């Protein structure tokens, strides 16, 4: 018995060196380390055989250093995910209150345009005019976008226009990460239903959130990128052109490239 006790102490000391102090509670570890040697085992006294049925076996308890299995992510399917119709999806999510913006909006701004558009524009978030009317790009920036489209021989009704967020942030501030995380699945579903030939991000916020990148607008512009297998281009937001007219020329160059790229994708 003494040899067994000594071996057990040596085993626990070795385990402690390998795995650290978390294996045993301090009290238990100290009890093992400082426990006196066990007394000599008394002589065995013969007993009558036991006739009763033995107790049922009990499963061994897990070792102290057994770790629980890793938690598996739970994916919850929502009703709007099951529809293949853009208008039906709009109807199902227009009452969304997943984030605080749902409680401060005037109108839910889903998107507008051709449900089978070859060209899809993605902006940042609704502004005051969009929040009031429930339609994206209807203010001064939207009017400028209409003029740019006309310059490449396209009409607003031919394309599809939407935003990263469906509700207006207070004072038109930049969308918060948690707001984007909750709203981005809606946009991804819109893209999946519309199946555009080309996506154009209007502004840095739209591009960074859709592409999940921190690259600057300078690096993103002028390149044909990709989102979920769909070609994607990045240009200035029309509102930025209203603040800085010097960006109108590079924006016009971007749209000429967009027109040429789209023609090739439709061929």
RALINHU-V661072 format. One line per field, one symbol per residue. burial: b if it has 9 or more other ideal C-beta (glycine too) atoms within 8 Angstrom, else e. A space follows every 50 residues. Layout:
burial: ???
This chain:
burial: eeeebeebbeebeebbeeeeeebbeeeebeebeeeeeeeeeeeeeeeeee eeeeeeeeeeeeeeeeeeeeeeeeeeeeebeebeebeebbebbeebeebe bbeebeebbbbbbebebbbbbbbbbbbebbbeebebbebebbebbbebbb ebeeebebbbbbbbbbbbbeeeeebeeebbebbbebbbbbbebbebbbbb bbbbbbbbbbbeeeeebeebbeeebebeebbbbbbbbbbbbbeeeebeeb bbebbbbbbebbeebee
